[in-house]
Amino acid sequence: MKLIIAVIQDKDSHRLLDALADKEFKTTKLSTTGGFLKEGNTTLMIGCDDEAVDEALDIIKNKSSHREQMVAPISPMGGTADSYIPRPINIEVGGATVFVVPVDSFFQF
């Protein structure tokens, strides 16, 4: 048995949860925050048999889209704010960060 931990953007969560439910993957959704942009994201925990890991990873990959987002850079520390002119930049966001870990024991009470 494996535990898949997938961190995705909130914008992808409903579409991904629906696709996982269609294939009868039992999923726990956690609201989390972090990363470069300090924005909210969603962490999914999916317990599955070893044979189902590849199918779950394919679903996650196909339903977690990449997109570009404009962000304003953080002002430099130690510099003067008067001379700093922030220019928004495009960065790529989205996709998924996924961990697959072995499960030694599983209990459901």
ZILINHU-V999379 format. One record per pair of residues at least 4 apart in sequence whose ideal C-beta (glycine too) atoms are under 6 Angstrom apart, sorted by the first residue. I is the first residue (numbers start at 0). J is the second residue. D is the distance in Angstrom with one decimal. If there is no record, write none. Layout:
[[I/J/D] [I/J/D]]
//
This chain:
[[0/102/4.3] [0/105/5.8] [1/49/6.0] [1/52/5.3] [1/99/5.4] [2/46/5.5] [2/100/5.1] [2/102/5.2] [3/45/4.2] [3/55/5.7] [3/99/5.4] [4/44/5.7] [4/98/4.4] [5/43/4.6] [5/59/5.2] [5/95/5.1] [5/97/4.7] [6/40/5.8] [6/42/5.1] [6/96/4.4] [7/11/4.8] [7/41/5.4] [7/63/5.0] [7/95/4.8] [8/40/5.7] [8/93/5.2] [9/39/5.4] [9/41/5.4] [11/15/5.4] [11/63/5.0] [12/16/5.9] [12/41/4.1] [14/62/5.1] [15/62/4.1] [18/58/5.0] [18/62/5.1] [19/24/4.1] [19/26/5.1] [19/58/5.9] [24/45/5.5] [24/55/5.8] [26/43/5.3] [26/45/5.1] [27/44/4.4] [28/43/5.9] [29/42/4.4] [31/40/5.5] [31/42/4.6] [32/39/5.3] [45/55/5.8] [47/51/4.2] [47/55/5.7] [51/55/5.9] [59/63/5.8] [59/95/5.2] [63/94/5.3] [63/95/4.0] [64/93/5.3] [65/91/5.6] [65/93/4.4] [65/94/5.2] [66/93/5.0] [67/89/4.9] [67/91/5.8] [68/92/4.8] [69/87/4.6] [69/89/5.9] [70/90/5.8] [71/85/4.8] [71/87/5.1] [72/85/5.5] [74/80/5.8] [74/83/5.0]]
//
